[in-house]
Amino acid sequence: MDELQATEHWQQIYSTRQEQELSWFEDTPGISLELLLTPPLDQDASVLDVGGGASRLVDALLDRGFTAPTVLDISEAALQKSKMRLAGRAALARWITADITEWQPDRDYRAWHDRAVFHFLTTEEQRLAYRSVLEKAVVPGGVVVIGTFALDGPERCSGLPVRRYSPESLAAELGHHFRLTADRMAEHRTPAGKAQGFQFSRFVRE
Ligand SMILES: C[S@@+](CC[C@H](N)C(=O)[O-])C[C@H]1O[C@@H](n2cnc3c(N)ncnc32)[C@H](O)[C@@H]1O
């Protein structure tokens, strides 16, 4: 799937479905918050949610006083959903429509979060491009939290094939600039009631 097809795929999904109908919907991004904020981050730390879609992580960061969270997604329709939900508070966040594998970081980031995006990168070329952006964007000492389907998780999501990871195999993908400091296994319950095995890993940029 090339970039144009990927954009169309995700635009179609977010344009035709309600947020709560999406299989990855979660009311509260509990594990993401725990791993991002332990140890605590300054409220003015630049936090990037990669492929944030319509996730409520940005709401939770604003609730906690973060001054400029950034949400990036390949789908403009996804970001519109979050902006509509946040209404007046949307102006407190930064919004970027881009394919993460093609993006040029616009500033340094202290924290990078990705829930269920990296696992869609099925070619080595895509993963190397993601890693190159990650290395450019995150400052030394910065935190990186990535959630993917676990080794026992689904093989497809949203009609697309995925790759599944353990914390160790994800660490091997990211390379020696990123030190694994914590991980959690999690069972996500989709709105249709299906259980999906996830792993969340926290890294520090060396
Ligand atoms: C399974 S959803 C997860 C959304 C969000 N992280 C959450 O937890 O609710 C995957 C998201 O990644 C976005 N996405 C997929 N490929 C992308 C890419 N190459 N660059 C940026 N965003 C991408 C999709 O539009 C979608 O919002």
The ligand as a Gaussian input file, in Angstrom:
#p B3LYP/6-31G(d) Opt

LIG

0 1
 C       -5.260000       1.662000      14.962000
 S       -5.325000       3.385000      14.803000
 C       -4.765000       3.961000      16.384000
 C       -5.136000       5.388000      16.630000
 C       -4.658000       5.948000      17.968000
 N       -3.228000       5.837000      18.143000
 C       -5.389000       5.314000      19.123000
 O       -4.761000       4.669000      19.958000
 O       -6.613000       5.473000      19.192000
 C       -3.952000       3.716000      13.737000
 C       -3.788000       5.191000      13.437000
 O       -2.598000       5.421000      12.718000
 C       -2.826000       6.319000      11.664000
 N       -1.800000       6.001000      10.658000
 C       -1.678000       4.864000       9.943000
 N       -0.576000       4.898000       9.192000
 C        0.031000       6.090000       9.449000
 C        1.214000       6.718000       8.973000
 N        2.010000       6.120000       8.075000
 N        1.535000       7.949000       9.438000
 C        0.724000       8.559000      10.348000
 N       -0.413000       8.019000      10.830000
 C       -0.750000       6.787000      10.391000
 C       -4.254000       6.048000      11.242000
 O       -4.867000       7.108000      10.560000
 C       -4.908000       5.777000      12.604000
 O       -5.358000       6.954000      13.202000

